Amino acid sequence: MPPGTVRLSSLPDNTAPDLSAVAAALGSLAHDFSVRWLETCVSTNTELMTHTPADDGRIHVLATSAQTGGRGRRGRQWLSWPGHSLTFSSLWRFTPGAPVPAGLSLVVGLALALTFEKLGVEGVQLKWPNDVLVHGHKLAGVLVELTPGRGRTMAAVVGIGINIGLPAGVHIPEQAGVSDLTHELGHAPSREALLGLVLAELHGLFQTYAVAGFDALRGAWQQHNAFASLPVRISGEGKDIVGTCVGVDEDGALLIQGDSGLVRILSGEVSLRPNT
């Protein structure tokens, strides 16, 4: 299979993973990655954080066919369905001086959005700080956790969950709706090809991020902002903030224009909802 070729598959996919297909999707970048795929795992993020691989110059990736105790933001359970989702984490060690973690989770979301668009998904949106939507329905989520890196620059464990083909009638709490790649495309790429394509997109964007910071990618993120110029309510840390979403700044902070002026939201412990 030529590099970058995407194999279509039926779902659910309960076959053993073919790591050569991941390498094929990565193409010339394959030597930069070390990929492990476990049949089952409590949490890929926890596994990489607890048993951090030695720094051998490669990006270490852990995927699983079934995650039994995945974690999302704010202590929520990360829901996934064996054979219906792609769940994986990757450990990225940045060069000293890289602007970690400012805007990092937004860069991950952008990488997912660009990957989905290259596959042909239409209506891809980004919900600050860590969700990827299609026409308002959740398609993927991100959890970034920091760990000691090189010198004073932190490393990041990037956890990603992508809905490939969800069981009928599935419901995710606190989500207005969910979608999956099978619904959006008619068919979905194999788990292995999708993993390779996302990793390749992350690799390119993280190179830009490490040199120029999130500001170099902010315009692309803004183009996908699900709540651009819309009335929103930010809740989760004391008094709610109501205003118009005007985008994000060069550090990835959310900007809300309220009655008293522009408010900069830094904390990840918030919820973004339409103000209806």
Secondary structure, 3 states (H helix, E strand, C coil): CCCCCCCEECCCCCCCCCHHHHHHHHHHHHHHEEEEEECCECCHHHHHHHCCCCCCCCEEEEEECCECCCECHHHCECCCCCCCEEEEEEEECCCCCCCCCCCHHHHHHHHHHHHHHHHCCCCEEEECCCEEEECCEEEEEEEEEEEEEECCEEEEEEEEEEECCCCCCCCCCCCCCECCHHHHHCCEECHHHHHHHHHHHHHHHHHHHHHHCCHHHHHHHHHCECCCCCEEEEECCCCCEEEEEEEECCCCCEEEEECCEEEEECCCCCEEEECC
